[in-house]
Amino acid sequence: MKIQVSALQAMCRQVFGFRLAMIAVAAPAALLHAAPGLGVRLVGAAVVVTFMVSYVLFRDWERFGPLLLRHPSLLAADTLFGSLLLISAGPDTTLAYVSVCTPLLAGLVYSWRGAAFFASLQSLILLLVHATLKADRHAPVAEALLLPGLCVIAGAMGSTLRNLMLRFGAATQALTSVQARLAAAEAVSAERARLAREMHDSVAKTLYGVALAADGLAATASTEAPDPARIRAQADLVSRSARRAAAESRELLRDLRREATPQEPETPLWSELHTCARDFTARTALKVTCTALPPPGIPALPSALARHLLSITAEALENAHRHASATHVDIRAAVHGDLLRLSIHDDGRGLPPGTTLERLRESGHFGLLGMVERAAQMGARIRIGRGGHERGTEVRVDIPLQCLNRPDRTHPESREEAP
């Protein structure tokens, strides 16, 4: 409705602006042709009234426009004052074209009923003036009907423009509503994808470890001569894994309820990568080396961006340990030109031929899909494949340095490359 009202107000202002110009041009002619004495006074009063009314409505339409909308009789009175000028100046002057403004304005303000009424009224006044002032000579019919015909056309145009503005406003409102629903659906979809990534990278893996530990405990306890010390160790592993899953679940819930802060704390990614490599080696005995020195001027990264990079690193390490039968993993982080590059390479057997995101999604493997989604969140480019190595798999993430201050913004140029 705001768009509709603004458009109609602008059109009405233009109409009154045109009226002001025509009255100012034709007023001297009207005063010169007026009869001395009372006639001059009446014409002068009509000039002042019509000019001031047009000026007030042109300047403060928002204030006085609703008054005109509620009382069509005011526009009728203005039409009668204008007819005094028309009679004095004559239908051959520029003032005659002011009469066209009345049905146009009526169409904009009162719709087609008002346009029809005021077009008829103004046409009747024009015909009477023309017949009275030119009664002494035979005027062509086309000349007499020119201005009344323009009044009818102007009224139709005003009504049509009003309907177009109303329909445009309704279409704009519908489009805004659709965009709001699409934005809400996109936000829900993005949040579901984020929850799926977080659960896959934390709780799901821990619960999988709990299941493996429980299977080992059951196998040990079902032997003919179970070892109590081994049973206690495996039971302790199950307990610690379960507590870890509970802690990760609480952290996930805490993250869901955390209020967004305009200034996020920064995370020293480089030390976190070393810690991640050291902890993974201690937990799995897989040798992991890390070369990550903070580049000059970039001592820390925004926490959201660092979290995405650490999650990609952790997922690559898990894949190398579980699926690739790797014996060594090399992690490198450095700046190359205008890119921050993170590379995780293992010496395992590499990805199976024909691996695509669609096949992984259909088969229920969401690790690589989560990597690609995290890279898109950072506005980064990710490559998963052999790279320049003879064997194994390399996960390489290239982040433009200009994106370091907007880690949660998705960029359309973000993409993945398959092997």
FILUM-237758 format. One line per 2 residues: their letters; for each residue x, y, z of N, C-alpha, C. Coordinates in steps of 0.2 Angstrom, whole numbers, plus 5000, padded with zeros to 4 digits. Atoms other than C-alpha are relative to their C-alpha. Layout:
N
a> X:Y:Z:X:Y:Z:X:Y:Z ~ ...
end
This chain:
419
mk> 5004:4994:5000:5000:5000:5000:5004:5006:5000 ~ 4996:4994:5000:5014:5012:5003:5003:5002:4993
iq> 4997:4999:5007:5021:5010:4985:4994:5003:4996 ~ 5006:4997:5004:5003:5013:4978:4999:5007:5002
vs> 5001:4993:4998:5000:5028:4989:5005:5005:4997 ~ 4994:4996:5002:5017:5035:4985:4999:5002:4992
al> 5001:4999:5007:5014:5033:4966:4994:5004:4998 ~ 5006:4995:5002:4997:5041:4966:5001:5007:5003
qa> 4998:4994:4997:5003:5055:4977:5005:5004:4995 ~ 4996:4997:5005:5017:5058:4964:4996:5003:4994
mc> 5004:4999:5005:5005:5058:4950:4995:5006:5001 ~ 5004:4995:4999:4993:5070:4958:5004:5007:5001
rq> 4996:4994:5000:5007:5082:4962:5002:5003:4993 ~ 4998:4998:5006:5012:5082:4944:4994:5004:4996
vf> 5006:4996:5003:4994:5087:4939:4999:5007:5003 ~ 5000:4994:4997:4994:5101:4951:5006:5005:4998
gf> 4994:4996:5003:5011:5107:4945:4998:5002:4993 ~ 5002:4998:5007:5004:5107:4927:4995:5006:5001
rl> 5005:4995:4999:4989:5117:4933:5003:5007:5002 ~ 4997:4994:4998:5000:5130:4942:5003:5003:4994
am> 4997:4997:5006:5010:5133:4926:4995:5003:4995 ~ 5005:4997:5005:4995:5135:4915:4996:5006:5003
ia> 5003:4994:4997:4986:5147:4927:5004:5006:5000 ~ 4995:4995:5000:5002:5157:4929:5000:5003:4993
va> 4999:4997:5007:5003:5159:4910:4994:5003:4998 ~ 5006:4998:5002:4985:5162:4907:4996:5005:5004
ap> 5003:4995:4996:4980:5173:4921:5000:5007:4998 ~ 5000:4993:5003:4986:5190:4913:4994:5000:4994
aa> 5005:4999:5005:4975:5186:4898:4993:5000:5002 ~ 5007:5000:4997:4960:5182:4909:4998:5007:5003
ll> 5001:4994:4997:4962:5198:4918:4999:5006:4995 ~ 5000:4995:5005:4964:5208:4902:4993:5000:4997
ha> 5006:5001:5003:4948:5201:4895:4994:5001:5004 ~ 5006:4999:4996:4937:5203:4910:4997:5007:5000
ap> 5004:4993:5000:4924:5217:4912:5003:5004:5005 ~ 4998:4995:4994:4929:5232:4922:4996:4999:5006
gl> 5004:5000:4994:4924:5233:4940:4999:4993:5003 ~ 5002:5006:4996:4915:5218:4947:5003:4994:4996
gv> 4997:5006:5003:4921:5206:4933:5007:4999:5001 ~ 4993:5001:4998:4939:5210:4936:5001:4997:5007
rl> 4999:5003:4994:4937:5207:4954:4998:4992:5001 ~ 5002:5008:5000:4928:5190:4951:5006:4996:4997
vg> 4995:5003:5004:4941:5185:4939:5007:4999:5004 ~ 4994:5000:4995:4955:5190:4951:5000:4996:5006
aa> 5001:5005:4995:4948:5181:4965:5000:4993:4998 ~ 4999:5007:5003:4946:5165:4954:5007:4999:4999
vv> 4993:5001:5001:4964:5167:4949:5004:4998:5007 ~ 4997:5001:4994:4970:5168:4967:4998:4994:5003
vt> 5002:5006:4997:4959:5154:4973:5002:4994:4997 ~ 4998:5006:5003:4963:5142:4960:5008:4999:5000
fm> 4992:5001:5000:4982:5146:4960:5002:4998:5007 ~ 4998:5001:4994:4983:5145:4979:4998:4992:5002
vs> 5002:5007:4999:4973:5128:4980:5004:4996:4996 ~ 4995:5004:5003:4984:5121:4967:5007:5000:5003
yv> 4993:5000:4997:5000:5127:4976:5000:4996:5006 ~ 5000:5004:4993:4994:5120:4993:5000:4993:4999
lf> 5001:5007:5001:4989:5103:4986:5007:4998:4997 ~ 4994:5002:5003:5005:5103:4976:5006:4999:5005
rd> 4995:5000:4995:5016:5107:4991:4998:4995:5006 ~ 5001:5004:4994:5007:5097:5005:4994:4995:4998
we> 5005:5005:5002:4997:5083:4996:4999:4995:5006 ~ 5001:5005:4994:5000:5071:5011:4995:5003:5005
rf> 5004:4997:4995:4991:5084:5022:4993:5001:4998 ~ 5006:4998:5003:4977:5090:5011:4997:4995:4995
gp> 5003:5005:5005:4975:5076:4999:4994:4996:5003 ~ 5006:5004:4997:4964:5065:5011:4994:5004:5000
ll> 5006:4996:5000:4952:5080:5013:4997:5000:4993 ~ 5003:5000:5007:4950:5081:4994:4997:4993:4999
lr> 5002:5007:5001:4948:5062:4994:4993:4999:5003 ~ 5006:5001:4996:4934:5063:5007:4994:5004:4998
hp> 5005:4995:5002:4925:5078:5000:5001:5002:4992 ~ 4999:4999:5007:4923:5077:4981:4997:5007:4998
sl> 5004:4994:5001:4912:5093:4982:5006:5006:5000 ~ 4994:4995:5000:4929:5103:4985:5002:5000:4993
la> 4997:4999:5007:4935:5098:4967:4994:5003:4996 ~ 5005:4996:5004:4918:5103:4960:5000:5007:5001
ad> 5000:4993:4999:4919:5120:4968:5006:5003:4996 ~ 4994:4998:5004:4937:5121:4961:4998:5001:4992
tl> 5002:5000:5007:4930:5117:4944:4996:5006:4998 ~ 5004:4994:5001:4917:5131:4945:5004:5006:5000
fg> 4996:4994:5000:4930:5144:4950:5004:5000:4993 ~ 4997:5000:5006:4940:5138:4935:4996:5002:4994
sl> 5004:4999:5005:4926:5140:4924:4999:5008:4999 ~ 5000:4993:5001:4926:5159:4928:5006:5002:4996
ll> 4994:4998:5003:4943:5160:4922:5000:4998:4992 ~ 5001:5002:5007:4939:5150:4906:4995:5005:4996
is> 5005:4995:5004:4924:5162:4902:5004:5007:4999 ~ 4997:4994:5001:4935:5177:4905:5006:5000:4995
ag> 4994:5001:5005:4951:5171:4895:4998:4998:4994 ~ 5002:5003:5006:4942:5161:4882:5002:4993:4999
pd> 4998:5007:5001:4943:5143:4876:5006:5000:4996 ~ 4994:5000:5005:4957:5148:4864:5006:5001:5004
tt> 4994:4999:4996:4969:5152:4878:5003:4993:5003 ~ 4997:5006:4997:4981:5140:4887:4996:4998:5006
la> 5004:5002:4994:4969:5141:4902:4995:4994:4998 ~ 5004:5006:5002:4958:5129:4892:5002:4993:5002
yv> 4997:5007:4999:4970:5115:4895:5000:4999:5007 ~ 5001:5002:4993:4968:5117:4914:4994:4996:5001
sv> 5006:5004:4999:4951:5110:4912:5001:4992:4999 ~ 4998:5008:5001:4959:5093:4906:5002:4997:5007
ct> 4997:5002:4994:4967:5092:4923:4995:4997:5005 ~ 5005:5002:4995:4951:5090:4933:4998:4993:4999
pl> 5002:5007:5001:4945:5074:4925:5006:4995:5001 ~ 4995:5004:4998:4962:5067:4926:5002:4999:5007
la> 4999:5000:4993:4964:5071:4944:4994:4996:5003 ~ 5006:5004:4998:4946:5064:4947:5001:4992:4999
gl> 4999:5007:5001:4951:5047:4939:5006:4998:5005 ~ 4995:5002:4995:4967:5046:4950:4997:4999:5007
vy> 5002:5000:4993:4958:5050:4966:4993:4996:5001 ~ 5006:5003:4999:4940:5044:4964:4998:4994:4995
sw> 5001:5005:5004:4942:5030:4951:4995:5002:4994 ~ 5003:4999:5006:4931:5028:4936:4993:5004:5001
rg> 5006:4996:4998:4915:5035:4944:5001:5007:5000 ~ 4998:4993:5000:4923:5051:4948:5003:5003:4994
aa> 4997:4998:5007:4932:5052:4931:4994:5001:4996 ~ 5006:4999:5005:4915:5050:4922:4996:5006:5002
ff> 5004:4994:4998:4906:5063:4933:5004:5006:4998 ~ 4996:4994:5001:4920:5076:4932:5001:5001:4992
as> 5000:4999:5007:4923:5073:4914:4994:5002:4996 ~ 5006:4998:5003:4905:5075:4910:4999:5008:5002
lq> 5001:4993:4997:4904:5091:4921:5005:5005:4996 ~ 4995:4995:5003:4920:5099:4913:4998:5000:4992
sl> 5002:5000:5007:4914:5094:4895:4994:5005:4999 ~ 5006:4996:5001:4897:5102:4898:5002:5008:5001
il> 4998:4993:4999:4906:5118:4905:5003:5003:4993 ~ 4997:4998:5006:4917:5119:4889:4996:5001:4995
ll> 5005:5000:5006:4903:5116:4877:4996:5007:5001 ~ 5004:4994:4998:4893:5130:4886:5004:5006:4998
vh> 4995:4994:5001:4908:5142:4886:5001:5001:4992 ~ 4999:5000:5007:4911:5138:4868:4994:5003:4996
at> 5006:4998:5004:4893:5140:4862:4999:5008:5002 ~ 5001:4993:4998:4892:5157:4872:5004:5005:4997
lk> 4995:4995:5002:4908:5166:4867:5000:5000:4992 ~ 4999:5000:5007:4907:5160:4849:4993:4999:4996
ad> 5007:5000:5003:4888:5162:4846:5000:5004:4993 ~ 5001:4996:5006:4891:5175:4833:5003:4997:4993
rh> 4997:5003:5006:4901:5164:4821:4999:4993:5000 ~ 5001:5007:5000:4899:5146:4815:5006:4997:5000
ap> 4994:5003:4998:4913:5136:4823:4999:4993:4997 ~ 5001:5007:5002:4917:5119:4816:4999:4995:5006
va> 5002:5005:4995:4911:5104:4826:5006:4997:5003 ~ 4994:5003:4997:4928:5097:4828:5003:5004:5005
ea> 4997:4995:4996:4934:5113:4836:4996:5000:5007 ~ 5004:5000:4994:4920:5113:4848:5000:4993:5005
ll> 5000:5007:4996:4922:5094:4853:5007:4999:5002 ~ 4993:5002:4999:4941:5095:4854:5002:4999:5008
lp> 4998:5000:4992:4943:5100:4873:4995:4995:5004 ~ 5004:5005:4996:4928:5090:4879:5002:4993:4999
gl> 4997:5007:5001:4935:5074:4870:5006:4999:5004 ~ 4994:5001:4996:4952:5077:4879:4998:4999:5007
cv> 5002:5002:4993:4943:5078:4895:4998:4993:5001 ~ 5002:5007:5000:4935:5061:4892:5006:4996:5000
ia> 4994:5004:5001:4951:5054:4887:5005:5001:5007 ~ 4996:4999:4994:4960:5062:4902:4997:4996:5006
ga> 5003:5003:4995:4947:5055:4914:5001:4992:5000 ~ 4999:5007:5001:4949:5037:4907:5008:4999:5001
mg> 4993:5001:4998:4968:5039:4908:5001:5000:5008 ~ 4999:5000:4993:4967:5044:4926:4998:4994:5004
st> 5003:5006:4997:4956:5029:4931:5004:4994:4998 ~ 4996:5006:5002:4967:5017:4921:5007:5001:5004
lr> 4994:4999:4996:4983:5024:4929:4999:4998:5008 ~ 5001:5002:4993:4975:5022:4946:4999:4992:5001
nl> 5001:5007:5000:4970:5004:4942:5007:4996:5000 ~ 4993:5003:5001:4988:5000:4936:5004:5001:5006
ml> 4996:4999:4994:4995:5007:4952:4998:4996:5005 ~ 5002:5005:4995:4984:4997:4963:5002:4993:4998
rf> 4998:5007:5002:4987:4981:4953:5008:4999:5001 ~ 4993:5000:4999:5006:4985:4954:5001:4999:5007
ga> 4999:5001:4993:5005:4987:4972:4998:4994:5003 ~ 5002:5007:4997:4996:4971:4975:5005:4995:4997
at> 4995:5005:5002:5008:4962:4964:5007:5001:5003 ~ 4994:4999:4996:5023:4970:4973:4999:4997:5007
qa> 5001:5002:4993:5015:4965:4990:5000:4992:4999 ~ 4999:5007:5001:5013:4947:4983:5007:4997:4999
lt> 4993:5002:5001:5030:4946:4977:5005:5001:5006 ~ 4996:4999:4993:5037:4953:4994:4998:4994:5004
sv> 5002:5006:4995:5027:4939:5003:5003:4994:4997 ~ 4996:5006:5003:5034:4926:4991:5007:5000:5002
qa> 4993:5000:4998:5051:4932:4994:5002:4999:5007 ~ 4999:5001:4992:5049:4932:5013:4999:4992:5001
rl> 5000:5007:4999:5043:4914:5012:5006:4996:4997 ~ 4994:5003:5002:5057:4909:5001:5006:5001:5004
aa> 4995:4999:4996:5069:4917:5012:5000:4996:5007 ~ 5001:5004:4994:5062:4908:5027:5001:4993:4999
ae> 4999:5007:5002:5062:4892:5018:5008:4998:4999 ~ 4993:5000:5001:5080:4895:5013:5004:5000:5007
av> 4997:5000:4993:5085:4899:5031:4999:4994:5003 ~ 5001:5007:4997:5077:4883:5037:5004:4995:4997
sa> 4996:5005:5003:5086:4873:5024:5007:5001:5002 ~ 4993:4999:4998:5102:4881:5028:5002:4998:5007
er> 4999:5002:4993:5100:4878:5047:5000:4992:5000 ~ 5000:5007:4999:5095:4860:5044:5007:4997:4997
ar> 4994:5002:5003:5111:4858:5033:5006:5001:5005 ~ 4995:4999:4995:5121:4866:5047:5000:4995:5006
la> 5001:5005:4995:5114:4855:5060:5002:4993:4998 ~ 4998:5007:5003:5117:4839:5049:5008:5000:5000
re> 4993:5000:5000:5135:4845:5047:5003:4999:5007 ~ 4997:5000:4993:5138:4848:5066:4999:4993:5003
mh> 5001:5006:4997:5130:4832:5071:5004:4994:4997 ~ 4995:5005:5003:5140:4822:5058:5007:5001:5002
ds> 4993:4999:4998:5156:4830:5063:5001:4999:5008 ~ 4999:5001:4993:5153:4828:5082:4997:4994:5003
va> 5004:5005:4996:5139:4818:5090:5000:4993:4996 ~ 5001:5006:5003:5137:4805:5076:5007:4996:5000
kt> 4994:5004:4999:5156:4800:5076:5001:4998:5006 ~ 4999:5003:4994:5157:4799:5094:4995:4994:5002
ly> 5004:5006:4999:5142:4788:5095:5002:4994:4996 ~ 4998:5006:5003:5149:4777:5082:5006:4997:5004
gv> 4994:5002:4996:5165:4776:5093:4997:4996:5006 ~ 5003:5004:4994:5153:4771:5108:4998:4993:4998
al> 5003:5006:5003:5145:4758:5097:5006:4995:4999 ~ 4995:5005:5001:5162:4750:5092:5003:4998:5007
aa> 4998:5002:4994:5168:4751:5110:4996:4995:5004 ~ 5005:5005:4997:5152:4742:5116:5001:4994:4997
dg> 5000:5006:5003:5154:4729:5103:5007:4996:5003 ~ 4994:5003:4997:5172:4726:5109:4999:4997:5007
la> 5001:5002:4993:5166:4725:5127:4996:4994:5000 ~ 5004:5006:5000:5153:4713:5123:5004:4993:4997
at> 4996:5006:5002:5165:4702:5113:5005:4997:5006 ~ 4996:5002:4994:5177:4702:5128:4996:4996:5005
as> 5004:5003:4995:5164:4698:5140:4997:4993:4999 ~ 5003:5007:5002:5157:4683:5130:5005:4995:4999
te> 4995:5005:5000:5174:4674:5130:4999:4995:5006 ~ 5000:5005:4995:5176:4658:5140:5003:5003:5007
ap> 4996:4997:4994:5189:4667:5152:5001:5007:4999 ~ 4999:4993:5001:5186:4685:5151:5005:5003:5005
dp> 4994:4996:4996:5200:4697:5157:4996:5005:5004 ~ 5003:4994:4996:5193:4708:5171:5003:5007:4998
ar> 4997:4994:5001:5206:4721:5168:4998:5003:4993 ~ 5002:4997:5007:5202:4722:5149:4993:5002:5000
ir> 5007:4998:5000:5183:4722:5153:5000:5007:5003 ~ 5000:4993:4997:5186:4737:5165:5003:5006:4995
aq> 4997:4995:5004:5197:4746:5152:4995:5002:4994 ~ 5004:4998:5006:5184:4744:5138:4993:5003:5003
ad> 5006:4996:4997:5169:4749:5150:5002:5007:5001 ~ 4998:4993:4998:5179:4764:5155:5000:5004:4993
lv> 5000:4997:5006:5181:4768:5136:4993:5002:4998 ~ 5007:4999:5002:5162:4766:5133:4998:5006:5004
sr> 5002:4995:4996:5159:4777:5148:5003:5007:4998 ~ 4997:4993:5002:5171:4791:5142:4997:5002:4994
sa> 5003:4998:5007:5164:4790:5124:4993:5003:5001 ~ 5006:4998:4999:5147:4792:5131:4999:5007:5003
rr> 5000:4993:4997:5151:4807:5142:5002:5005:4994 ~ 4998:4996:5005:5160:4814:5127:4994:5002:4995
aa> 5006:4999:5004:5144:4812:5116:4995:5005:5003 ~ 5004:4996:4996:5134:4820:5130:5002:5007:5000
ae> 4997:4993:5000:5146:4835:5131:4999:5003:4993 ~ 5000:4997:5006:5146:4837:5112:4992:5002:4998
sr> 5007:4998:5001:5127:4837:5112:4998:5006:5004 ~ 5001:4994:4997:5126:4850:5125:5003:5006:4997
el> 4997:4994:5004:5138:4861:5115:4996:5001:4994 ~ 5005:4998:5006:5127:4859:5100:4994:5004:5002
lr> 5006:4997:4997:5112:4864:5110:5002:5007:5002 ~ 4998:4993:4998:5122:4879:5117:5001:5004:4994
dl> 4999:4996:5006:5127:4884:5100:4993:5002:4997 ~ 5006:4998:5003:5109:4884:5094:4997:5006:5004
rr> 5004:4995:4996:5103:4895:5108:5005:5006:5001 ~ 4996:4994:4999:5118:4907:5107:4998:5006:4996
ea> 5002:4993:5003:5114:4925:5103:5006:5002:4995 ~ 4995:4998:5005:5123:4931:5087:5003:5007:5003
tp> 4996:4994:4998:5136:4944:5092:5003:5004:4994 ~ 4998:4996:5006:5141:4958:5080:5008:4999:4999
qe> 4992:5001:5000:5160:4956:5085:5001:4993:5002 ~ 4998:5006:4998:5165:4938:5085:5007:5000:5002
pe> 4993:5001:4998:5181:4933:5094:5004:4996:4995 ~ 4996:5003:5005:5195:4928:5084:5004:4994:5003
tp> 4997:5007:4998:5203:4910:5085:5007:4999:4997 ~ 4993:5002:5003:5222:4906:5083:5000:4994:4996
lw> 5001:5006:5004:5219:4894:5069:5007:4995:5000 ~ 4993:5004:5001:5238:4889:5068:5001:4996:5006
se> 4999:5004:4994:5240:4883:5086:4994:4994:5000 ~ 5005:5005:5000:5223:4874:5084:5001:4994:4995
lh> 4998:5006:5005:5229:4864:5069:5005:4996:5003 ~ 4995:5004:4997:5244:4859:5078:4997:4995:5006
tc> 5004:5004:4995:5233:4853:5093:4996:4995:4997 ~ 5004:5005:5004:5221:4844:5081:5005:4994:4998
ar> 4995:5005:5003:5236:4835:5073:5002:4995:5006 ~ 4997:5004:4994:5244:4830:5090:4994:4996:5003
df> 5005:5004:4996:5227:4824:5098:4998:4994:4995 ~ 5002:5005:5005:5223:4814:5082:5005:4994:5000
ta> 4994:5005:5000:5240:4805:5082:4999:4996:5007 ~ 5000:5004:4993:5238:4801:5101:4994:4995:5000
rt> 5006:5004:5000:5221:4794:5098:5000:4994:4995 ~ 5001:5005:5006:5223:4784:5082:5007:4997:4999
al> 4993:5003:5002:5242:4781:5081:5002:5002:4993 ~ 4999:4998:5007:5241:4788:5063:5005:5006:5001
kv> 4995:4995:5000:5256:4799:5060:4998:5006:4996 ~ 5002:4994:5003:5251:4817:5057:5005:5006:5001
tc> 4995:4994:5000:5263:4832:5053:4996:5006:4998 ~ 5004:4993:5002:5257:4850:5053:5005:5005:4999
ta> 4996:4994:5002:5266:4865:5045:4995:5005:5000 ~ 5004:4994:5000:5256:4880:5050:5002:5006:5004
lp> 4998:4994:4997:5264:4896:5054:4996:5006:4998 ~ 5004:4994:5001:5254:4912:5056:5003:5005:4995
pp> 4997:4995:5005:5257:4923:5041:5000:5007:5003 ~ 5000:4993:4998:5262:4941:5044:4994:5004:4999
gi> 5006:4996:5001:5247:4952:5048:4994:4996:5001 ~ 5006:5004:4999:5235:4937:5051:5002:4996:5006
pa> 4998:5004:4994:5239:4931:5069:4994:4995:5002 ~ 5006:5003:4998:5221:4925:5071:4994:5001:4995
lp> 5006:4999:5004:5205:4922:5061:4993:5000:5004 ~ 5006:5000:4996:5187:4925:5065:4998:4993:5002
sa> 5001:5006:4997:5180:4911:5075:4996:4995:4996 ~ 5004:5004:5004:5167:4905:5063:5004:4997:4994
la> 4996:5002:5005:5179:4904:5049:5005:4994:5002 ~ 4995:5005:4997:5192:4895:5060:4996:4993:5001
rh> 5004:5006:4999:5178:4883:5065:4999:4995:4994 ~ 5001:5004:5007:5174:4878:5047:5007:4997:4998
ll> 4993:5003:5003:5193:4875:5043:5002:4994:5005 ~ 4999:5006:4995:5195:4864:5059:4996:4994:4999
si> 5004:5006:5001:5180:4854:5055:5002:4997:4993 ~ 4998:5003:5006:5186:4851:5037:5006:4996:5001
ta> 4994:5004:4998:5203:4846:5044:4998:4994:5004 ~ 5002:5006:4996:5195:4834:5057:4997:4995:4995
ea> 5003:5005:5005:5184:4826:5043:5005:4997:4996 ~ 4995:5003:5004:5199:4824:5032:5004:4995:5003
le> 4996:5004:4996:5209:4816:5046:4996:4993:5001 ~ 5005:5006:4999:5194:4804:5050:5000:4996:4994
na> 5001:5004:5006:5192:4799:5032:5007:4996:4998 ~ 4994:5004:5001:5211:4795:5030:5001:4994:5005
hr> 4999:5005:4995:5211:4785:5046:4995:4994:4998 ~ 5005:5005:5001:5194:4775:5042:5000:4997:4994
ha> 5002:5003:5006:5193:4773:5024:5006:5000:4995 ~ 4995:4999:5005:5210:4777:5015:5006:4995:5002
sa> 4994:5004:4997:5222:4765:5026:5006:5004:4999 ~ 4994:4996:5001:5234:4779:5026:5005:4999:5006
th> 4995:5000:4995:5250:4779:5036:5003:5007:5002 ~ 4998:4994:4998:5254:4797:5036:4996:5006:4997
vd> 5004:4994:5003:5244:4814:5034:5004:5006:5001 ~ 4996:4994:4999:5252:4830:5031:4995:5006:4999
ir> 5005:4994:5000:5243:4847:5035:5005:5006:4999 ~ 4997:4994:5002:5249:4863:5028:4995:5006:5000
aa> 5004:4994:5001:5242:4881:5030:5005:5006:4999 ~ 4996:4994:5002:5250:4896:5022:4996:5004:4995
vh> 5003:4995:5005:5246:4911:5011:5004:5000:4994 ~ 4997:5000:5006:5249:4910:4993:4997:5006:4996
gd> 5002:4994:5004:5247:4927:4984:4994:5003:5004 ~ 5005:4997:4996:5230:4933:4989:4995:4995:5003
ll> 5004:5006:4998:5224:4916:4995:5003:4997:5006 ~ 4998:5004:4994:5224:4907:5012:4999:4993:4998
rl> 5001:5007:5002:5227:4889:5008:5001:4995:5005 ~ 4999:5006:4995:5224:4874:5019:5000:4994:4996
si> 4999:5007:5004:5230:4857:5012:5000:4995:5005 ~ 5000:5006:4996:5227:4840:5020:5001:4994:4996
hd> 4998:5005:5005:5236:4826:5011:5001:4994:5004 ~ 4998:5006:4997:5236:4808:5015:5003:4995:4995
dg> 4997:5005:5005:5246:4793:5007:4996:4994:5000 ~ 5004:5006:5001:5231:4781:5007:4998:4998:4993
rg> 5001:5003:5006:5223:4773:4993:4995:5005:4995 ~ 5003:4995:5004:5213:4788:4987:4992:4999:4999
lp> 5007:5000:5001:5195:4791:4982:4998:4994:4995 ~ 5002:5005:5005:5186:4777:4973:4998:5004:4993
pg> 5001:4996:5006:5184:4781:4954:4992:5001:4999 ~ 5007:4998:5001:5168:4790:4949:4997:5003:5006
tt> 5003:4997:4994:5165:4798:4966:4997:5007:4999 ~ 5003:4994:5001:5153:4812:4965:4996:5002:5007
le> 5004:4998:4994:5143:4822:4978:4993:4997:5000 ~ 5006:5003:5001:5127:4815:4971:5000:4993:5003
rl> 5000:5007:4998:5132:4797:4974:5001:4999:5007 ~ 4999:5000:4993:5139:4801:4991:4994:5001:5004
re> 5007:4998:4996:5122:4809:4996:4995:4994:5000 ~ 5005:5006:5001:5112:4794:4989:5002:4994:5004
sg> 4998:5005:4996:5123:4782:4998:5000:5001:5008 ~ 5000:4998:4993:5122:4791:5015:5006:5002:5003
hf> 4993:4998:4997:5140:4797:5016:5000:5008:4999 ~ 5001:4993:5000:5139:4815:5021:5007:5004:5002
gl> 4994:4997:4998:5157:4819:5026:5003:5005:4995 ~ 4998:4996:5005:5163:4826:5009:4995:5006:4998
lg> 5006:4995:5002:5146:4835:5006:5001:5005:5006 ~ 4999:4995:4995:5149:4844:5023:5006:5004:4999
mv> 4994:4996:5001:5166:4849:5018:4998:5006:4995 ~ 5002:4995:5005:5159:4857:5002:4996:5005:5002
er> 5005:4995:4998:5145:4866:5011:5004:5005:5005 ~ 4997:4995:4996:5157:4873:5024:5005:5005:4996
aa> 4996:4996:5004:5169:4879:5010:4995:5006:4997 ~ 5005:4995:5003:5153:4888:5002:4999:5005:5005
qm> 5002:4995:4995:5149:4896:5019:5006:5005:5001 ~ 4994:4995:4999:5167:4904:5019:5001:5004:4994
ga> 4999:4997:5006:5166:4909:5001:5007:4997:4997 ~ 4993:5003:5002:5181:4897:4997:4999:4995:4995
ri> 5000:5005:5005:5186:4885:4984:5003:4994:5003 ~ 4998:5006:4997:5188:4867:4989:5002:4995:4994
ri> 4998:5006:5005:5197:4853:4979:5001:4994:5004 ~ 4999:5007:4997:5196:4835:4984:5002:4995:4995
gr> 4998:5005:5005:5206:4823:4974:5008:4998:5001 ~ 4993:5002:4999:5224:4817:4971:5004:5006:4999
gg> 4996:4994:5001:5230:4835:4966:5007:4998:4996 ~ 4993:5001:5004:5249:4835:4961:5004:4994:5003
he> 4996:5006:4997:5253:4819:4971:4999:4994:4996 ~ 5000:5006:5003:5256:4802:4965:4995:4995:5002
rg> 5005:5004:4997:5244:4794:4977:4997:5003:5006 ~ 5003:4997:4994:5233:4797:4991:4994:5005:4998
te> 5005:4995:5001:5220:4811:4993:5002:5006:5003 ~ 4999:4994:4998:5222:4829:4995:4993:5004:5001
vr> 5005:4995:4999:5209:4841:5002:5003:5007:5001 ~ 4997:4993:5000:5214:4859:4998:4994:5005:4999
vd> 5005:4995:4999:5204:4874:5003:5004:5007:4999 ~ 4997:4994:5002:5208:4891:4995:4995:5006:5002
ip> 5004:4995:4998:5201:4906:5004:5002:5007:4998 ~ 4998:4993:5001:5202:4924:4997:5001:5004:5006
lq> 4999:4996:4994:5210:4935:5010:4995:5005:5001 ~ 5005:4995:4999:5196:4948:5007:4994:4997:5003
cl> 5005:5003:4997:5184:4935:5014:5001:4998:5007 ~ 4999:5002:4993:5192:4933:5031:4996:5004:5005
nr> 5004:4996:4995:5181:4947:5038:4992:4998:4999 ~ 5007:5001:5001:5164:4939:5032:5000:4992:4999
pd> 4999:5007:5001:5166:4920:5035:4993:4997:5000 ~ 5007:5004:5001:5147:4916:5036:4996:5002:4994
rt> 5004:4997:5006:5142:4924:5020:5002:4995:4994 ~ 4999:5004:5006:5139:4912:5005:5001:5004:4994
hp> 4998:4997:5006:5147:4917:4989:4998:4996:4994 ~ 5002:5004:5006:5140:4912:4972:5006:4996:4997
es> 4995:5003:5003:5157:4908:4966:5004:4994:5003 ~ 4997:5006:4997:5161:4895:4979:4998:4994:4997
re> 5001:5006:5004:5163:4878:4971:5004:4995:5002 ~ 4996:5006:4999:5170:4861:4973:5003:4997:4993
ea> 4997:5004:5006:5181:4851:4961:5001:4993:5002 ~ 4999:5007:4999:5180:4833:4959:5007:4997:4998
p> 4994:5002:5003:5195:4822:4956:4999:4998:4992
end
